[in-house]
């Protein structure tokens, strides 16, 4: 039996116009992308963030990367959103082939 989990990670991002290109960045994770339009730059950044986070999960480094980027757990009643930042949702799809096996020690 398998199980699926979808984690939605909400990250702030910025857009800037650089000559003929738009640069989209996620300063929190130091990930950048670009595109010929704002929409394309944002779409490319979403893909880059998804690939980056998926790679961290596959390598077992997500916790370390998030800690090194300054992230820490906070309660739901303590959101620290500042200013009129733009946010995007990054879905992270995870699947387990063996639910209830001895592999899970949670």
N, C-alpha and C positions, 0 to 999 in steps of 0.2 A: 504494500500500500504506500502511496506517495502523498506528500503534502506540499502545498504551495503557499508562499508568503509573499505579499507585495508590501514593501516599505516605501512610503512616500516621504522623501526628504525635501524640506523646503529650504532653499538657499537664496540669499540675496545676490543680485547681479547688477552689473553696470554696462551701459552701452556708450560708445564714443565713436565719433566720425573721424577717420584718419584718411585724408585725401579721398580716394575713390572707394574706400572700404569702411565698413563698420566693424568695430572690435567689441566683442562681448567678453566680459570677464567676471569671474567669481573670485573676488579677493580672498574670501574665507578659506578657499582651498587652493588658491594660486593657479587656477585653470583659466585658459584663454582660448578664444576662437575668433573667427572673422567671417564676414560674408559681404556680398555686394549690396545687400539691403539690411535694414535693422532686423526684419523678420528672419532672414536667412542666418544672420550672425547669432541671433537668439536660439534658433533651431540647432545650429552647429554647436553652440555652447551646451545646450541640453544633451546632445549626443556625446560630447566630450566628457561631461560630468558623469553621465551614465556609464560610459566605458571606464572612466577612472575609478568610480566607486565599485563597479563589478570586478575590476582588476584587484582592488584592495581586498575584497571579500575572497577572491580566488587564491590570493597569496597569503591570506590570514593576517593582513596588516591594517585592516580598517580601524581597529581600536587605537593602534599606535599612531596612525596618520592623523586621526581626529584629535588625539591628545596633543600631538606636536603642533597642530594648527590652533591650539588654544581652546578647544571645545571641552565642555564639562556638563554633567547632568544638571538640569534645573527642573523645578516643578512646573506643571502646566499653568499654575497661577502666577508665575514669575517670568512672563515673556519680556525679553529685553530688546524689543524692536525700537530702533531709533530712526526718526526722520521718515521721509517719504521714499524709502528704498523700494526697488522693484524686487519681487520674489518669483521664483519658478519652482515648480514641483518636479522632482526627479524620481521616477518610479524605479525601484530596485527589486527585480523579480528573483526570488530564491525558491528552489525546489529540493525536497528531500526524497530520495528513493526509498528510504527505509524508516518509516514512522514507527515509533515505539520500540526500536531496537536498542541494543546495549550501547550503541554509538552516542546517543544523546544522554548527557549527564546533567541536564538542567534540573 
